[in-house]
Amino acid sequence: MVTEEDVRAALGAHTVPELLRRNADEYGGLPALTGADGSTWTWRELHERVRAAANGLRALGLRRGERMLIGMSSRPEHWVVDLAAVELGAIPCTTYATLSPEQIRQVAVHSGASVVVLEGPAELARWELALAAMPALKGVVVVQDAGGGHQSYAGLLAAGPGEAAETEPEAGQDDTVAMIYTSGTTGDPKGVVLTHRNVLYQCALQELVQPAPPHPRTVAYLPLAHIAERVLGIYLPLYTAGHVTICADSTRLLATLTRVRPQAFFGVPRVWEKFAAGLQQALSGLDGAARDAVGRARELAAEAYRIRATGAPLPGELATALERADQAVLRPLRERIGLAEAVRLGSGAAPIPAEVLEFFGSLGMTIMEVWGLSETTGAATSTFPDRYRAGTVGLPMPGMELRLAEDGEVLVRGPLVFPGYLQRDGRIEPVVDADGWLATGDIGRIGEDGLLLIVDRKKEMIITSSGKNIAPSAVESLLRAHPLIGYAVVVGDRRPYLTALLMLDEEAAHAWAAAQGLAAVELKELAAEPRVLAEVTAAVERANAALSRPEQVKAFRVLDHVWSPASGELTPSLKLRRRVIERRYAEVIEELYAEGS
């Protein structure tokens, strides 16, 4: 078992700039970063660009401790300016691309940033309101088509690497390395400040708990404003001298995975659900001997998945049979999603249905479910290769402590807990109590096996008019178990019973319709198609059968459009914005209760 002492020993005295220099010196010729256009930079080339950008930012006036905002998609220049700010001891912060101009203004003013780096004219237009409201602003860098008197990215790098950045005081592990504005599912965004120690402790424990091969290949596809991608896309590759391939277009994720064949992959639940739906669709088309072979192989893998969950060794006969079946049958299935070589698989940011984890378990894939917040540098708990149960988020990470408050709120403390929130005057205000405990806002329950189950966000618990406390995410997870249902929002606070808004999974719905021989091709048509509605009704009934009476959904509405971060119903990490949804669909919700009264 990995201990806190093991992690601290692996962490050593590393900082982000020191690791970048190490990689340039020791692994300079190895690939570091591949852009969406296929161009690749080595660690030496990346380091040179970072030093050049640091000199350019220094010339713009960026100084130690100042904040720098980045409004840019995932592209190599994003990595460069982020790491360049850290070279100077400044604090980079990426903003979500889905923020409105007014939300950008609020973040910009709150941050007190002195430098802003934007992608191009479109971002300049969206940031116009914010830039005019930033009294501390010293300069704006524009990567594409600068114009307007702003600093171009090419001009930023023009001075070359030089030595100026090297004269900056050496970073310490307790210095700030980044700031993240939370995505605001339950309230206004807050600036979460993280240190070198926070992020590199997370990297060290990840490698110790589930080691990847040397210099592992990974794919970065989540926004760099998200804690998961900052750790997995920036800091962990620095720690391992790995090779990151950027996938800036989420619709190209599957194609990117099958090309790169990463050795580690973290998927938010929606990604895993879509992969599962696609594989299930493919398996449903098998016939005869192929179907029988897959069925037998999956039975072996499912049995192994159940045994490994307890930490017990596989019986010799099962291990031998599974090895043969894996090579002949299961590995080719994993190749379809590009994950046949992945040795570290994770899921987090939202609950993932147990059925999805068990499905992948039957394909020889053990997905570790993690739980945490931006405030805990991502994963504070995790299931482990020899200790897991589908539906739980496992045990505290090495060095982390966990306990439940009287009302069931999960409290944590340890080296992954952030130092505090940025205040408007530049101070960092801690939010832990006198003993170092952070109240996470999540309600949890610890099972007899010691594994943590997250019930729901404390602020999102539903209390019905009869006083029953219900966790909506548990009900929604059962509803989403059917591939047709992409998202589900359960409503019922201070109401006599639960209702639900259901959104079809566009890809799965079209595939299902084609298999049924339906002529309808538009989502709006499918949402009203009787056979689709009958299938969804059956899915709701199956979910209700697994629920207590107060938790059952009494009425629902299938929506005829999709939700996205751009339309505002989802956060950039694809979590539900319940307040937004309930406000926008207030009339539909009232109709559901009127119909049932």
N, C-alpha and C positions, 0 to 999 in steps of 0.2 A: 504494500500500500504506500502511495506517495504521501509524504509528510510535508508540513510547512517548512521544516528545516531543509528538505530536499529542494523545494522550490526556491528558497532564499539562496541556497548554494548555487543553483543554476542561474539565478538572476545576477548574482555577483554585484559588480559595480556598473553594469551596463546602463547606458542612456541611449536615446535615439540617435543623436549625432555620432556618438562613439561607435554604435553598430554600423552606421552607414560608412564611416571611415574604415572599419574593420572589413566590411564586405568589399569595398573598393580595393583594399590592400591585399586581402587574402583570396577573394573570389572574383577579382575584377573582370575576368573574361567570361564569367557565367551570366546567363540571361537573368535580368531583374524584372523587366516590365515590357509587356507587349500591348500595343494599342489596338483599337478596333480595326485599324487599317492594316494590321499585320506587322508593322514595323516594331523591332525589338531593340531595347537598350540594355547594355550590360551594366553590371553594378558600377564599373568604373565610369561609364558614360553617364549614368544617372547621378553619380556623385559630382561629376564635373558640372553638370547642369544645375544641380542644387546649389553648389558653391557660387556659380555665376549669378543665379537668381537671388541668393542671399546678398551678394554685393549690390545688385540692382535695388533690392528692397531697402537696404541700408542707405543707399544714396537718396531714395525717396523719403527717408526720414523715419522708417520703422525702427523702433528701439525695443530693448529688453522690457518685457512685461506688458507691452502694448498689444492690443487685439487687432487681428487682421481677418476680415470676412472674405469668404470665397463663394461666389455665385457661378458655379461651373458644373458641367456634367462630368461624368467619369471619363477622363482622358489623361494621358501621361503628364501634361502640363499641370494638372491638378496635384498630382503627387509631388512634382517639383516645387511648386510655390508653397505647399504645405510644409514640406521638409525644410525648405529654405527659411521660412519664418522661425521654425524651431532652432535652426542653426544660430539665429540671432537672439534666441531667448524670448522671442515674441510668441503670441498665442494664436494659432490658426483656428478658425471656426468656419466650417462649411454650412451654408444655409440650404434648406430644402427647396428644390426647384418648384414645388407646388405652392409656395407661399404667395399670397396676394401682395400687390404693391403696399397696401397698408400694413400687412403683417411684416413685410420686409422692413418697412420704416420703423416699426416697433422694435424689432430685433436690432436694427442698426443703431438706433438711439440708445437702447439699453446697453449694448455692448461697449459703446464709447470707442469704437474702432477707429484707428488712424489711417489704415490702408484697406482698400477694397480691390479684389481681383475678380473680374467678370469675364465671361466667355466671349461675348460679342454684342452687336447692336441690339439684339432682342433683350438681352439682360440689362443693357444700359437703359432701355426704355422702361423696363419694369422697375428698375432701381432709381429712376429719376427723382421720385418723391423722397426716397430714403437719403440719397446723396445730398439733397438740399437741406436735410435736417441733421447733418452730422457735423457738429462744431469742431471736433478734433481731427477731421479728415485732412490728411496730408497729400494723398495721391490715390489715383485710380489706375489700375493696370487692366488693359483689355487684350485678350489673347488673339482675337480675330477682328480685323477691320477696326482698329482703334479709333482714329479720327477724333474730332472734338477736343483736341489738346490733351488727350489722355495718353499715358505711357503705354506703348505697345509691349507685347511680350518679348518680341525680338529685341527691342531696345533695352528691356530689363536685363537680358542676358548679354548685352553687347560688350560690357566691360570684361567678360570672361571670368574664370574661377578665381584668379588672383590669390591673395592671401588675407584680404581684409576680414573675411568672415572668421578666419582662424584666430583673429585677435580677440574675439568675443570671449567673455568669461566662460569657462567650462560649465556645462549644465550639470546640476545635481539631480539625484533621483527624486527629490521632493519638489523640484521645480515643475511648473505647469507645462504640459506638453500639448494640450488641446482643450477646446471648449465645445460642448455639444448643446444645442438648444433642443430640449425635449419636444416631441412631436405633438404634444398637447391633446391627448385623447380625452382627458377629463378636466382640463383647465388651460390657462395661458402658459405658453412655453417658458421655460426657465433655463438659464445658462449653467450647465453642469461643467465644472472645472475638473480636469483629470491631470494627474502627474505622471512623470516617467515611471515611477515605481508602480503606480496603478496598472498601466498598460503593459509593462514588461513583466510584471508578476503574472498577469493573465497569460501572456505568451509562454512563459517558462512552465507554468503548470499545464497548459494545453499540451505541450510537447512531452512532458513527463507522464501525464495520464494516458495519452494515446499517441505514441511517437509516430511521426510520418517518416518516409524515407528522406535521406539527405537532400537538401535543396528542392523541396517538393513543388510540384506544379499545382497552382490553384487558379480559380476564376473569380474575379471581382465583378459583381453585378448589382449589388445593392447601393443606394446612395451613400457617399462618404460622410453625409450628415448623420448616418445611423451608426450607433456604437459597434454593432456587429462587423460592419465593413471596415470601420477604422481599425479595429483590432485585427481582423482576418485579412484585410486588403493592404494595410500599411505596416502595422507594427509586427505582426507575426512573420511576414516575409522578411522583414529586416532582421528579426531574431534568428531565423533559420536560413537566411540567404536564399530564399525561395524564388520562384519565378511566377509572377502574377500576369495573367492575361485578362485584359479589361473587356467586359461585355457591357457596352453602354446602352444597348437596346435589349430590353427584357424579352422581346419576341424572338431574339436570336440566342437565348440562353441554351436551349437544347442543342442547337447546331454548334455553339461554342463548346459545350461540354463534350460532345462526341468528337470534336476535333482535338481539343486539348487533352482529354482523358485525365482529369485532375486526380491527385492522390489524396485530397481532402476536400470536403464540400459541406457548406452550411446552407440549408434551405429553410426559408420561412415556411410555415405550414401550407400556405396556399401553393407554393411551388411543389412541395411533396404531394399534395392532393392532386394537382394537375398531372404530375408524372404518373401517379398511381392510376388515375383515370385513363390515361393514354395506354399504359401497359395492360390494364384490365380489358380495354377495348381490343387490343391486339390479341390477347389470350382468348377472348371470346370467339375469335375467328378461326382458331385452330380446330382441326378435326382428326379423328382417328388416332393413329399411333402417336402423333405429335402431342395431342391433347393429353393422352394417357401418360406419356413420358414426363411432361411438365407437371402433371398432377402428382405423380409419384415423387418427383424431385422436390416439389414444394412441401409435400408432407414431411419429408426428411428434414428439410431446412426449418420448417415450423417446429418440429420436435426439438431440434438442436437449439433453436431460439428460446424455447421454454426452459430447457435444461441450463443453458448458459446464464439465464436470468438469475439463477440462485448461486452462481459461482461454482457449480459442480462440473467436473470434467465429463466430456462426452464418452459414452461407452465405445469401446474400440470398434465394434461392428458398425455402429451408427456413423462414427467418424469416417471409416473407410468407404461406406456406401455413399455418404454425403460428398466426400471428395470427388468420387467418380461422377456423381450426378451434377455437382457444381460445375465441373469442367465441361461436361457434355451438354448441359441444359441451362443451368442458371446463369453462368457467366455470360453467355450470349444475350440473355435477357437484360442483364445489367449493362451490357455494351450499348443497348438501344438508347440508354439515357446517359451514356458516357461515363459511367461510374464503376466500371469493372475493376479499376485499379485503385479506387478510393479506399483508404484504410481508416479514415476518420470522417464520420458522417454525423452531422448535428442538425437539430431543429430547435427553434426558439422564437421569441418575440410575440408569440400568441400560442394558445393551446392547439395541439395537433390531435386529431381523433385517434384513439387507441387502435381502431381498425386499420388506419393507414400505417401505423408503426408495425402492426402484426402482418399486414400484407407484405411490406418490404422485408420483414423478418423471414417470410416464407420464400423470399428470393435470395436469401443469404446476406442480407444487409441489416446490420444492427445500427439503428439511428439513435444516437444519444440525445435525449431531450434536456435542454438547459433552461434555466430560469434566472432572470436577473433584470436589471434596469441600467439605464445610462449611469445612474448614480452608483452602481456596483461594478462599473467597467465591463458590463455585459454579464457573463455567466457567474452567478454566485453559488448556484447549485447545479448538479448534473447527475444524470444516470451514468453508470460506468459499464465497461464491457463485461464485467462479472457481477454487476449489481444493478438490475433495472426491473421496472414493471411498467408496462404500457399505461399511460395516463398519469404517471407521476413525473416529477422533475428531480428525483433522486436525492442525493446527499449534499451537504455543503462541500464546496471546493476545499482542497487542502489549505489550512490556515484560516478559513472562514468559520464563524460560529453562527448558529441560528437558534432562535426560540420563538414561541408564540406568545403574544400578549393575551390578556384576559378575553378580549373580543375576537381572538383568532388571527389578528394581524401578524404578519411575518416580520420579525425583527432580525437584522443581521449586523455583524461587525467583523472587521478584519482588514487585511491589506488591500482589498479591492474596493473598499468604500471610499468614495470621493471626498476631497477636503471641504467642499461646500459649493454654494451657488454664487455666481458673480452678482454683485450689487451695482446699482447705477453709478455709484461713486468709485468703482473699481475695486472695492473690498471683496474678499471671498468670505462668505458667512457660512460657518459650519451648521449642520442641521442634526447632528447626532446628539444623543443625550449625554449626561455627565459620565456615563460608563462606556460611551462609544457606540451605543446601539442606534442603528438607522431604522426608522419606521418606514416600511416599503410601500404601504398603501394596498398591499395584497392580503387577502384572507387565505389562510392555509390550514391544512390538517395533516398531521403526521400519522402514517399508518403503523400497524403492528410490526411491519418489517423495517420501520425507521425511515421510510422514504416519504418525501414531502409531496403532497398533492395541493396544487393551487386551486382554490375554489373559485375566486374571482377578484376583481378589483373591489376594494372596500366601497368606493363611491358608486359602483355599478350594480351592487346587490339590489335585487328587486324585493320589496316588501309588499305583498298583496294586501287588499283591503281587509282580509281576514287575519293579517299579521304573520303570514308564512314568509320566511326568508328563502329566497331562491337565487341561485347563481345562474345568470343567463348564459354564460359561456358553456356550461355543462350541457344545457339543453341545445344550444346552437351547434355544439360539436356533434351531437347525435344526429341532428338534422343534416349537417354537412357530410355525414357518412355516405350519403347517396351521391354518386358522381354528377348527377344533374344539378344539384344545388351548390352554387358557388359561394354564396354568402347567405347567412340567416341572422336576423336581428329579432330577438324576443323582447316583447313589450308587456308590461303588467304591473308596474309600480303603482300602488294605491288603487289597483283595479281588482275586480272579482276573479279574474282568470287571465291566463297568458294568451297572447296572440303573436303572430310572427310575420315579418316581411321577408320574403324569399327572393333571391336573385339567381337566375339560372347561370350556370357556367357556360359561357358562349361556345367554347370549343367542344365541350362534352355534349351540350344540347344538340349541336349540329350533327355530331357523330351519331348520337342516339337516334335522331330523326332519320338520318340516312339509313341506319340499320333497320328502322321500322318501316322504311319505304314512304316516309312522309314527304309531301311536295313542298311544305313550308320551309323557307330558307332564311327568312328574317327573324331575329330574336323576338320582335314584337308579335309575329304570327305564332311562333312556337309557344310564347307565354300564354296564348289563348287557345292553343290546340288541345282538344279534349283528351287525347291519349297522353300528352305531356302532363296535363293536370291530373289525370288519373294516376300516373306514375309518381308524381310529387305527393299526391294524397296518400298513396301507399307508403311512401317514405316517411311522411309525418306520422302515420299510424304506427309504423315500426318503431320510430323514435319514442312515441308515447307509451308503447308497450314496455319500454325499459325505464319509464319514469313513474314517480309517485303521482297520485291524482292532481295535487296542486301544481306540479311541474309540467303537466301535459298542456300542449298547445290546442286550444279549442277552435281557433279560426286563423286563417292565414291568407296572404295575398301574394301571388307570383307577379313580380314586377317585370315590365317589358323592356327594360334597358339595363345597362351595366353601371356599376359603381367603380370609381377609380380615384387615385389621389388628386388628379386634375379636376374632377368634378366635385371633390370635397368630402365625399362620404367616407373615404379611407385615408389613413395616414400614409406617408411615403413608405412605411414598412408593412402596408396592407392590413393594418388593424382598423377596426370599426371606430368611426367617430359617432358615438351614440347620440350625443346631444344634437349634432347636425342632422342626423337621420331622423330622429324623432320630431325635430322641428319642421323639416321639409315634408315629412309624410304625416303630419298631424291630422290632415283631413282623411287620409286613407285609414289611419289607426282608429279614428272616431267611427268611420264606417264599419270597421270590423267589429267594434263593440256594439254598435247599433244593430248590426245584423244578428248578433248573438243574444241580444237582450229580449 
